[in-house]
Amino acid sequence: MSAAPGPTNDGFTMIGRPPARANLVLIVILSGILAAIVGWGLGSIIDSVFDVALIPIITIPLCFIITAGICLSYLRAAFRPVGVDTVRGTALLRGETIPLRSIVSGELLTRNPAATTPALSLRLTTDTGARARIIVNGGWLRSLPTSDLVPLVALIAGSGIPDDTGQDPLDVGRERISRSLAGKGSDVMIGRRGFIADCIAVAESTGDVKLLEAVVQAAGPLGRSIRDEAMRAAQGAVEDVVRAHQDIAPAAPDAPNPTPLVPPAPQYGSVVADEDEATAVDDDTDDDRFRRPDDPARLAAEQIVDRVHLDKLGDRNGALGNRDAERVGPDDGRELPSWIPPQDRTRVGSWLADDDEVVHLQPIPETVGARTLRKVCDRILIGLAGVGLLAIFGAAIAEGVIDRLLPSDANALVAVAVVGSALLAFVAWIVGGIARAREIHIAQRFSLDWLDRRGPEQRRRGLPPVLLQHFLGPIPASRLFAAGAYFGTCVGGVGILAGALLSVDPEELGATGPIMLGISLVLTAVGTVLFIVRWRRVKRQRALAIELGGERLAYLGNL
């Protein structure tokens, strides 16, 4: 990894490559695939109507030019070149030279949060209202090179963006998780201090000392201040850990630090040096919680973070289940991930204490019966599907081998096997849905009762992950609501068309058409209502999950 500056343009150090140029190969490949499909289909239609030979030779290249042109035009318009000139104190935004101090706000925009790698971009706004965007994590598109952190930090450090956004970090975390659970992107205002601290943490995670020093230097006095604060906090943390492990009295204020200090990340990076051999703790003890990959609390915490797909700047997507952990005290016995800052250790330690109270409750005893019934129904469903497929393929193979049609009795047997399997599978699917709804309902009621027995302080901290996960999944009866909604709208829609056609000739068909039309309208209305009810229940449960997650979930959402 190199800390060398990026390409220059008229004295400006450019931040990232133009997306249209950096992703040219991807655009060409995707445009070629789409043009081949659409162009061939369009050419076939034109050929069948106007009898024009070899028309796909024209339509395919034409579709390719249109598709690639749209992609390149959008990327060029949305992501214009952005550069910085720290000597003159100016920036290049959308082809115009402006003073750095005229950049008054910045937003981190997250799109497609359900993806494995959400798209993350930084939008800058000037005091005149002009805007420019920089791709940070592109998802499909090429992401910002780590070496470009240097000019990016210089741009933010010299801008007029406030040091602090003035927003409550926990409120920001709740909003981001709420929008992530809804499958929506989030727009989060940045402050200079927090954003630069994140960039320093990213630079430190690369292990490139030159890059780290270049980023700190580019941030100027603000970067040095952030670095000094982090080092002082880390030094205090190191001293606490050394005292705990060596079981000695606190050293005098002027005593030398007994452990070499490892430069820490300002917020959520490594804050403690690795233990030496003399003070290492055996990893096989029962207190070594989060190093066990099957620990239920660890898995539940990871499930929460995986489900909400929290967007983070750089490689800091750990959770409370991170295996990279360290001791927090002589009597605690728990471990915390290394990215948790010292000032938050007490808070996170209280969350782990809550986990200890409920980790043995998984699975909840009252849900065992419903869960067993659901699993049995799922296995029956798979078995019946296999029976139906075996009957179909068996009949096809038999006809091919015997080289003649099967007797009527055999055909009837195949039909009974297929239709009977389908009907029984539908029954098993419905029963499994009822069991699943019962299981979720019991688990949610148990979690709420557990929280009510512990008072407002526990509600502020939030439910432990193993109980909160019951509110982050599907709603009770979700499968039944979806089945009824899809059945009503699909069958009702087809029935409306059939009823309208049958109503054209009432003399021959009598009241068949109007009756079918009326029934279909009722089915469509019922299906639509079920869709609305299901959507509202999902929305209410999502809001309840954010409330029940409390401080813990908001903290994870703000990382």
C-alpha positions as CSV (number, residue, x, y, z in Angstrom):
1,M,0.0,0.0,0.0
2,S,1.4,3.4,-1.0
3,A,0.7,6.7,0.5
4,A,1.6,8.5,-2.7
5,P,-0.8,11.2,-3.8
6,G,-3.2,10.5,-6.6
7,P,-3.1,12.0,-10.1
8,T,-3.0,15.7,-10.5
9,N,-5.0,18.1,-12.7
10,D,-3.9,21.8,-12.9
11,G,-2.4,21.6,-9.5
12,F,-5.3,19.7,-7.9
13,T,-4.7,16.2,-6.4
14,M,-7.7,14.2,-7.7
15,I,-9.7,11.9,-5.3
16,G,-10.4,8.6,-7.0
17,R,-10.6,7.8,-10.6
18,P,-13.6,9.0,-12.7
19,P,-16.2,6.1,-12.3
20,A,-17.0,6.1,-16.0
21,R,-13.3,5.4,-16.8
22,A,-12.6,3.1,-13.8
23,N,-15.6,0.8,-14.6
24,L,-15.4,0.8,-18.4
25,V,-14.8,-2.9,-18.6
26,L,-17.8,-3.7,-16.3
27,I,-20.1,-1.3,-18.3
28,V,-19.0,-2.9,-21.6
29,I,-19.7,-6.4,-20.4
30,L,-23.1,-5.7,-18.9
31,S,-24.1,-3.5,-21.8
32,G,-23.1,-6.3,-24.2
33,I,-25.2,-8.9,-22.4
34,L,-28.2,-6.7,-22.2
35,A,-27.9,-5.6,-25.8
36,A,-27.6,-9.2,-27.0
37,I,-30.9,-10.1,-25.2
38,V,-32.9,-7.0,-26.0
39,G,-31.5,-6.5,-29.5
40,W,-32.1,-10.1,-30.5
41,G,-35.7,-10.0,-29.2
42,L,-36.4,-6.7,-30.9
43,G,-34.9,-7.8,-34.1
44,S,-37.0,-11.0,-34.1
45,I,-40.1,-9.0,-33.6
46,I,-39.3,-6.6,-36.4
47,D,-38.3,-9.4,-38.7
48,S,-41.7,-11.2,-38.1
49,V,-43.7,-8.0,-38.8
50,F,-41.8,-6.4,-41.6
51,D,-39.9,-9.4,-43.0
52,V,-36.5,-7.6,-42.8
53,A,-33.6,-10.1,-43.0
54,L,-30.6,-9.9,-40.7
55,I,-32.2,-7.1,-38.7
56,P,-30.5,-8.3,-35.4
57,I,-27.2,-7.2,-36.9
58,I,-28.5,-3.7,-36.6
59,T,-30.6,-3.8,-33.4
60,I,-27.9,-5.5,-31.2
61,P,-25.2,-2.8,-31.8
62,L,-27.8,-0.1,-31.5
63,C,-29.0,-1.4,-28.2
64,F,-25.4,-1.7,-27.0
65,I,-24.6,2.0,-27.9
66,I,-27.8,3.2,-26.1
67,T,-27.2,1.1,-23.0
68,A,-23.5,1.9,-22.6
69,G,-24.2,5.6,-23.4
70,I,-26.8,5.8,-20.7
71,C,-24.5,4.2,-18.1
72,L,-21.5,6.4,-19.0
73,S,-23.6,9.6,-19.1
74,Y,-25.1,8.9,-15.7
75,L,-21.7,8.2,-14.0
76,R,-20.2,11.2,-15.6
77,A,-23.0,13.5,-14.5
78,A,-23.4,12.0,-11.0
79,F,-19.7,11.7,-10.1
80,R,-17.8,14.6,-11.5
81,P,-14.0,14.9,-10.8
82,V,-13.2,16.1,-7.3
83,G,-9.7,17.4,-6.3
84,V,-8.0,19.4,-3.6
85,D,-5.1,21.9,-3.6
86,T,-4.0,22.4,0.0
87,V,-1.4,25.0,-1.0
88,R,-4.0,27.4,-2.5
89,G,-6.8,26.2,-0.2
90,T,-9.1,25.4,-3.1
91,A,-11.0,22.5,-4.3
92,L,-12.2,21.3,-7.8
93,L,-15.9,20.4,-7.7
94,R,-17.9,19.7,-10.8
95,G,-15.3,21.4,-13.0
96,E,-15.2,24.6,-10.9
97,T,-12.5,25.9,-8.6
98,I,-13.9,26.9,-5.2
99,P,-12.5,27.8,-1.8
100,L,-12.2,24.8,0.6
101,R,-14.1,26.7,3.3
102,S,-17.1,27.0,1.0
103,I,-17.8,23.3,1.5
104,V,-20.3,23.5,4.3
105,S,-21.7,20.0,4.7
106,G,-21.1,16.4,3.9
107,E,-23.4,13.3,3.9
108,L,-22.6,9.6,3.7
109,L,-25.1,8.1,1.4
110,T,-25.8,4.4,1.7
111,R,-27.7,2.6,-1.1
112,N,-28.8,-1.0,-1.4
113,P,-28.2,-1.8,2.3
114,A,-29.4,-5.4,1.8
115,A,-26.4,-6.2,-0.4
116,T,-23.3,-7.9,1.0
117,T,-21.3,-4.8,0.1
118,P,-23.6,-1.7,0.3
119,A,-22.8,1.2,-2.0
120,L,-21.4,4.1,0.0
121,S,-20.7,7.5,-1.3
122,L,-19.8,10.9,0.1
123,R,-21.9,13.9,-1.0
124,L,-20.3,17.4,-0.5
125,T,-22.4,20.6,-0.6
126,T,-21.1,24.1,-1.0
127,D,-22.6,27.3,0.4
128,T,-24.0,28.1,-3.1
129,G,-25.9,24.8,-3.2
130,A,-23.6,23.0,-5.7
131,R,-23.0,19.3,-5.0
132,A,-20.5,16.7,-5.8
133,R,-20.2,13.0,-4.9
134,I,-17.2,10.7,-4.3
135,I,-17.6,6.9,-4.3
136,V,-16.2,5.4,-1.1
137,N,-17.4,1.9,-1.4
138,G,-18.9,1.2,-4.8
139,G,-20.5,-2.2,-4.4
140,W,-20.5,-3.2,-8.1
141,L,-18.5,-0.1,-9.0
142,R,-14.8,0.3,-8.2
143,S,-14.3,1.6,-4.6
144,L,-12.1,4.4,-3.5
145,P,-8.4,3.3,-3.3
146,T,-7.1,3.4,0.3
147,S,-4.2,5.7,-0.8
148,D,-6.7,8.3,-1.7
149,L,-7.6,8.8,2.0
150,V,-4.8,11.4,2.1
151,P,-6.4,13.9,-0.3
152,L,-9.8,13.1,1.0
153,V,-8.8,13.9,4.6
154,A,-7.1,17.0,3.4
155,L,-10.3,18.1,1.7
156,I,-12.5,17.5,4.7
157,A,-9.9,19.0,7.2
158,G,-9.8,22.2,5.2
159,S,-13.5,22.5,4.5
160,G,-16.1,24.5,6.4
161,I,-17.9,21.3,7.6
162,P,-18.6,21.6,11.4
163,D,-16.6,19.5,13.7
164,D,-19.7,18.0,15.2
165,T,-23.1,17.4,13.5
166,G,-25.0,18.2,16.7
167,Q,-27.0,15.0,16.4
168,D,-27.3,12.4,19.1
169,P,-25.2,9.5,17.9
170,L,-27.7,7.0,19.4
171,D,-30.6,8.7,17.5
172,V,-28.5,8.4,14.3
173,G,-27.9,4.8,14.9
174,R,-31.6,4.0,15.5
175,E,-32.5,5.8,12.2
176,R,-29.8,4.0,10.2
177,I,-30.9,0.6,11.5
178,S,-34.6,1.4,11.0
179,R,-33.9,2.3,7.3
180,S,-31.6,-0.7,6.9
181,L,-34.3,-3.1,8.2
182,A,-36.7,-1.5,5.7
183,G,-34.3,-2.1,2.9
184,K,-33.7,1.6,2.3
185,G,-30.6,3.6,2.1
186,S,-29.5,6.1,4.7
187,D,-28.2,9.7,4.5
188,V,-26.0,10.6,7.5
189,M,-24.5,14.0,8.0
190,I,-20.8,13.9,8.9
191,G,-18.7,16.0,11.2
192,R,-15.1,16.8,10.5
193,R,-13.8,15.3,13.6
194,G,-15.6,12.0,13.5
195,F,-15.0,11.5,9.7
196,I,-11.3,12.2,10.0
197,A,-11.1,9.8,13.0
198,D,-12.8,7.1,10.9
199,C,-10.3,7.7,8.0
200,I,-7.4,7.4,10.4
201,A,-8.8,4.1,11.7
202,V,-9.0,2.8,8.2
203,A,-5.5,3.9,7.4
204,E,-4.3,2.2,10.6
205,S,-6.1,-1.1,9.7
206,T,-4.0,-1.4,6.5
207,G,-0.8,-1.7,8.5
208,D,0.9,0.9,6.3
209,V,2.8,3.2,8.7
210,K,3.6,5.7,5.9
211,L,0.0,5.9,4.8
212,L,-1.1,6.4,8.5
213,E,1.4,9.2,9.0
214,A,0.4,10.9,5.7
215,V,-3.3,10.8,6.7
216,V,-2.6,12.3,10.1
217,Q,-0.4,15.0,8.5
218,A,-3.0,15.8,5.9
219,A,-5.6,16.3,8.7
220,G,-3.4,19.0,10.2
221,P,-3.9,20.1,13.8
222,L,-7.3,18.3,14.0
223,G,-5.7,15.0,13.0
224,R,-2.9,15.4,15.5
225,S,-5.4,16.2,18.3
226,I,-7.4,13.1,17.5
227,R,-4.3,11.0,17.4
228,D,-3.0,12.4,20.8
229,E,-6.4,11.8,22.5
230,A,-6.5,8.2,21.2
231,M,-2.9,7.5,22.3
232,R,-3.6,8.9,25.8
233,A,-6.8,6.8,26.1
234,A,-4.9,3.7,24.9
235,Q,-2.0,4.3,27.3
236,G,-4.5,4.4,30.2
237,A,-6.1,1.2,28.9
238,V,-2.7,-0.5,28.6
239,E,-1.8,0.4,32.2
240,D,-5.1,-0.9,33.5
241,V,-4.7,-4.2,31.7
242,V,-1.1,-4.6,32.9
243,R,-2.1,-4.0,36.5
244,A,-5.0,-6.5,36.2
245,H,-2.8,-9.2,34.8
246,Q,0.2,-8.7,37.0
247,D,-1.9,-8.1,40.2
248,I,0.3,-5.3,41.4
249,A,-0.5,-2.0,43.0
250,P,-0.9,1.1,40.8
251,A,2.3,2.6,39.7
252,A,3.4,6.1,40.7
253,P,2.4,8.8,38.2
254,D,6.0,9.1,37.0
255,A,6.6,5.4,36.6
256,P,7.5,4.3,33.1
257,N,5.0,2.4,31.1
258,P,5.8,-1.3,31.5
259,T,4.3,-2.4,28.2
260,P,5.2,-1.0,24.8
261,L,2.4,1.2,23.4
262,V,0.9,0.1,20.1
263,P,-0.5,3.2,18.2
264,P,-4.3,2.8,18.5
265,A,-7.1,3.8,16.3
266,P,-9.0,6.9,17.5
267,Q,-12.4,5.3,17.8
268,Y,-13.0,1.6,17.2
269,G,-9.6,0.3,16.3
270,S,-7.2,-1.8,18.4
271,V,-6.7,0.0,21.7
272,V,-4.5,-2.5,23.6
273,A,-1.2,-4.2,22.8
274,D,-1.2,-8.0,22.5
275,E,-0.5,-9.8,25.7
276,D,3.0,-11.1,26.2
277,E,3.8,-14.7,27.1
278,A,4.2,-13.9,30.7
279,T,0.7,-12.5,31.1
280,A,-1.2,-14.5,28.6
281,V,-4.4,-16.2,29.8
282,D,-5.2,-19.8,28.8
283,D,-7.7,-19.8,25.9
284,D,-9.3,-23.0,27.1
285,T,-11.0,-21.5,30.1
286,D,-14.7,-21.2,30.4
287,D,-14.4,-17.4,30.6
288,D,-13.0,-17.3,27.1
289,R,-16.5,-16.4,25.7
290,F,-16.3,-15.0,22.2
291,R,-13.5,-17.2,20.9
292,R,-16.0,-20.1,20.8
293,P,-17.6,-20.1,17.4
294,D,-20.7,-21.8,18.7
295,D,-21.5,-19.4,21.5
296,P,-25.2,-18.5,21.2
297,A,-24.7,-14.9,22.3
298,R,-22.0,-14.4,19.8
299,L,-24.0,-15.9,17.0
300,A,-27.1,-13.9,17.9
301,A,-25.1,-10.6,17.9
302,E,-23.7,-11.4,14.5
303,Q,-27.1,-12.3,13.2
304,I,-28.4,-8.8,14.2
305,V,-25.5,-7.0,12.5
306,D,-25.8,-9.3,9.4
307,R,-29.5,-8.7,9.1
308,V,-29.4,-4.9,9.3
309,H,-26.3,-4.7,7.1
310,L,-24.8,-1.8,8.8
311,D,-22.7,0.4,6.5
312,K,-19.3,1.3,7.8
313,L,-16.3,3.2,6.5
314,G,-13.5,0.8,6.0
315,D,-13.0,-2.7,7.4
316,R,-14.6,-2.2,10.8
317,N,-17.6,-4.5,10.3
318,G,-17.1,-6.4,13.6
319,A,-19.8,-7.2,16.1
320,L,-20.0,-8.1,19.7
321,G,-19.1,-11.6,18.6
322,N,-15.7,-10.6,17.1
323,R,-13.1,-13.2,18.0
324,D,-10.4,-10.5,18.2
325,A,-11.0,-9.8,21.9
326,E,-9.2,-8.6,25.0
327,R,-9.6,-8.7,28.8
328,V,-11.3,-5.8,30.5
329,G,-10.7,-6.4,34.1
330,P,-9.3,-8.8,36.8
331,D,-12.7,-9.9,38.0
332,D,-14.8,-9.6,34.9
333,G,-13.8,-12.7,33.0
334,R,-15.5,-11.4,29.8
335,E,-13.9,-10.3,26.6
336,L,-14.6,-7.3,24.4
337,P,-13.8,-6.8,20.8
338,S,-10.7,-4.7,20.2
339,W,-12.5,-2.0,18.3
340,I,-14.5,-0.9,21.3
341,P,-13.0,2.4,22.8
342,P,-12.1,2.5,26.4
343,Q,-14.8,4.9,27.4
344,D,-17.5,2.5,26.2
345,R,-16.2,-0.6,28.0
346,T,-18.4,-0.3,31.1
347,R,-21.4,0.1,28.9
348,V,-20.6,-2.9,26.8
349,G,-19.8,-4.9,29.9
350,S,-23.3,-4.3,31.2
351,W,-24.7,-5.7,27.9
352,L,-22.6,-8.8,28.2
353,A,-24.0,-9.3,31.8
354,D,-27.5,-9.2,30.3
355,D,-26.4,-11.8,27.8
356,D,-25.3,-14.1,30.6
357,E,-28.8,-14.1,32.1
358,V,-30.5,-15.3,28.9
359,V,-27.9,-17.3,27.0
360,H,-29.2,-20.5,28.6
361,L,-32.8,-19.8,27.5
362,Q,-32.2,-20.7,23.9
363,P,-34.3,-22.3,22.7
364,I,-37.1,-21.0,24.8
365,P,-38.7,-24.1,26.4
366,E,-42.3,-23.1,25.4
367,T,-41.4,-23.0,21.7
368,V,-40.0,-26.5,21.5
369,G,-43.3,-28.1,20.5
370,A,-44.1,-25.6,17.8
371,R,-40.6,-25.7,16.5
372,T,-40.6,-29.5,16.3
373,L,-44.0,-29.5,14.5
374,R,-42.6,-26.9,12.0
375,K,-39.5,-29.0,11.3
376,V,-41.6,-32.1,10.8
377,C,-43.9,-30.3,8.3
378,D,-40.9,-29.0,6.4
379,R,-39.5,-32.5,6.1
380,I,-42.9,-33.8,5.0
381,L,-43.1,-31.0,2.4
382,I,-39.7,-32.0,1.0
383,G,-40.7,-35.7,0.9
384,L,-44.0,-35.0,-0.9
385,A,-42.2,-32.8,-3.5
386,G,-39.8,-35.7,-4.1
387,V,-42.7,-38.2,-4.5
388,G,-44.4,-35.9,-7.1
389,L,-41.2,-35.4,-9.1
390,L,-40.4,-39.1,-9.0
391,A,-43.8,-40.0,-10.3
392,I,-43.5,-37.5,-13.2
393,F,-39.9,-38.6,-14.2
394,G,-40.8,-42.2,-13.7
395,A,-43.7,-42.0,-16.1
396,A,-41.6,-40.1,-18.7
397,I,-38.7,-42.6,-18.5
398,A,-41.1,-45.6,-18.7
399,E,-42.8,-44.2,-21.8
400,G,-39.4,-43.7,-23.4
401,V,-38.1,-47.2,-22.5
402,I,-41.3,-49.0,-23.4
403,D,-41.8,-46.8,-26.5
404,R,-45.5,-46.6,-26.1
405,L,-48.1,-45.0,-23.9
406,L,-48.6,-46.3,-20.4
407,P,-51.9,-48.0,-19.7
408,S,-54.7,-45.9,-18.3
409,D,-54.4,-47.3,-14.8
410,A,-50.7,-46.3,-14.7
411,N,-51.5,-42.8,-15.9
412,A,-54.3,-42.5,-13.3
413,L,-51.8,-43.6,-10.6
414,V,-49.3,-41.0,-11.7
415,A,-52.0,-38.3,-11.7
416,V,-53.1,-39.3,-8.2
417,A,-49.5,-39.3,-7.0
418,V,-48.8,-35.8,-8.4
419,V,-52.1,-34.2,-7.4
420,G,-52.2,-36.0,-4.0
421,S,-48.7,-34.9,-3.2
422,A,-49.4,-31.4,-4.1
423,L,-52.6,-31.2,-1.9
424,L,-50.8,-32.9,1.0
425,A,-47.8,-30.6,0.6
426,F,-50.1,-27.6,0.7
427,V,-51.6,-28.8,3.9
428,A,-48.2,-29.5,5.4
429,W,-47.1,-26.0,4.3
430,I,-50.1,-24.4,6.0
431,V,-49.6,-26.4,9.2
432,G,-45.9,-25.5,9.2
433,G,-46.9,-21.8,8.8
434,I,-49.2,-22.0,11.8
435,A,-46.5,-23.7,13.9
436,R,-44.0,-21.0,12.9
437,A,-46.5,-18.3,13.8
438,R,-47.0,-19.9,17.2
439,E,-43.3,-20.2,17.7
440,I,-42.6,-16.5,16.9
441,H,-45.5,-15.3,19.0
442,I,-44.4,-17.3,22.1
443,A,-40.8,-16.1,21.7
444,Q,-41.8,-12.5,21.4
445,R,-44.2,-12.7,24.4
446,F,-41.4,-14.3,26.5
447,S,-38.9,-11.6,25.5
448,L,-41.4,-8.8,26.4
449,D,-42.2,-10.5,29.8
450,W,-38.5,-10.8,30.5
451,L,-38.0,-7.1,29.8
452,D,-41.0,-6.0,31.9
453,R,-39.7,-7.9,34.9
454,R,-36.5,-5.8,34.8
455,G,-37.7,-2.3,34.7
456,P,-36.8,0.9,32.9
457,E,-33.0,0.6,33.2
458,Q,-33.0,-2.6,31.3
459,R,-35.3,-1.1,28.7
460,R,-32.8,1.7,28.2
461,R,-29.9,-0.8,27.7
462,G,-32.1,-2.9,25.4
463,L,-32.9,-6.5,24.9
464,P,-30.0,-9.0,24.7
465,P,-29.5,-10.2,21.1
466,V,-30.8,-13.7,21.7
467,L,-34.2,-12.2,22.6
468,L,-34.2,-9.2,20.3
469,Q,-33.7,-11.5,17.2
470,H,-37.3,-12.7,17.6
471,F,-38.4,-9.1,16.6
472,L,-36.0,-8.8,13.7
473,G,-37.3,-11.8,11.7
474,P,-40.7,-12.4,10.1
475,I,-43.9,-11.3,11.9
476,P,-46.1,-14.0,13.3
477,A,-48.3,-15.6,10.6
478,S,-46.1,-14.0,7.9
479,R,-46.3,-17.1,5.7
480,L,-50.1,-17.3,6.0
481,F,-50.6,-13.6,5.3
482,A,-48.4,-13.9,2.2
483,A,-50.2,-17.0,1.0
484,G,-53.6,-15.5,1.4
485,A,-52.5,-12.2,-0.2
486,Y,-50.9,-13.8,-3.3
487,F,-53.7,-16.3,-3.7
488,G,-56.4,-13.7,-3.5
489,T,-54.8,-11.2,-5.9
490,C,-53.5,-13.8,-8.5
491,V,-56.7,-15.9,-8.6
492,G,-58.9,-12.9,-8.3
493,G,-57.1,-11.1,-11.1
494,V,-57.5,-14.1,-13.4
495,G,-61.1,-14.5,-12.4
496,I,-61.9,-10.9,-13.1
497,L,-60.7,-11.3,-16.7
498,A,-62.5,-14.6,-17.1
499,G,-65.7,-13.2,-15.6
500,A,-65.6,-10.2,-17.8
501,L,-65.3,-12.3,-20.9
502,L,-68.0,-14.7,-19.8
503,S,-70.3,-11.8,-19.1
504,V,-70.3,-10.8,-22.8
505,D,-72.9,-13.4,-23.8
506,P,-75.3,-13.7,-20.8
507,E,-78.0,-15.5,-22.9
508,E,-76.0,-18.7,-23.3
509,L,-74.0,-18.7,-20.0
510,G,-76.6,-17.1,-17.8
511,A,-75.3,-15.7,-14.6
512,T,-72.0,-17.6,-14.6
513,G,-70.0,-14.6,-15.8
514,P,-71.4,-12.0,-13.3
515,I,-71.1,-14.5,-10.4
516,M,-67.4,-15.3,-11.3
517,L,-66.7,-11.6,-11.6
518,G,-68.2,-10.8,-8.2
519,I,-66.4,-13.6,-6.5
520,S,-63.1,-12.6,-8.1
521,L,-63.6,-9.0,-7.1
522,V,-64.1,-10.2,-3.5
523,L,-60.9,-12.4,-3.6
524,T,-58.9,-9.5,-5.1
525,A,-60.1,-7.2,-2.3
526,V,-59.3,-9.7,0.4
527,G,-55.8,-10.3,-1.0
528,T,-55.1,-6.6,-1.2
529,V,-56.3,-6.1,2.4
530,L,-54.0,-8.9,3.5
531,F,-51.1,-7.3,1.8
532,I,-51.8,-4.0,3.6
533,V,-52.3,-5.7,6.9
534,R,-49.1,-7.6,6.5
535,W,-47.1,-4.5,5.5
536,R,-48.5,-2.6,8.5
537,R,-47.6,-5.4,10.9
538,V,-44.1,-5.6,9.5
539,K,-43.7,-1.8,10.0
540,R,-45.0,-1.9,13.6
541,Q,-42.7,-4.8,14.5
542,R,-39.7,-3.0,12.9
543,A,-40.4,0.1,15.0
544,L,-40.9,-2.1,18.1
545,A,-37.5,-3.8,17.4
546,I,-35.8,-0.4,17.3
547,E,-37.3,0.6,20.6
548,L,-36.6,-2.7,22.3
549,G,-33.0,-2.7,21.0
550,G,-32.4,0.4,23.1
551,E,-28.9,1.8,23.6
552,R,-27.2,-1.4,22.5
553,L,-28.8,-1.6,19.0
554,A,-28.4,2.2,18.5
555,Y,-24.7,1.9,19.4
556,L,-24.1,-0.9,16.8
557,G,-26.0,1.2,14.2
558,N,-23.8,4.2,14.7
559,L,-20.5,2.4,14.2
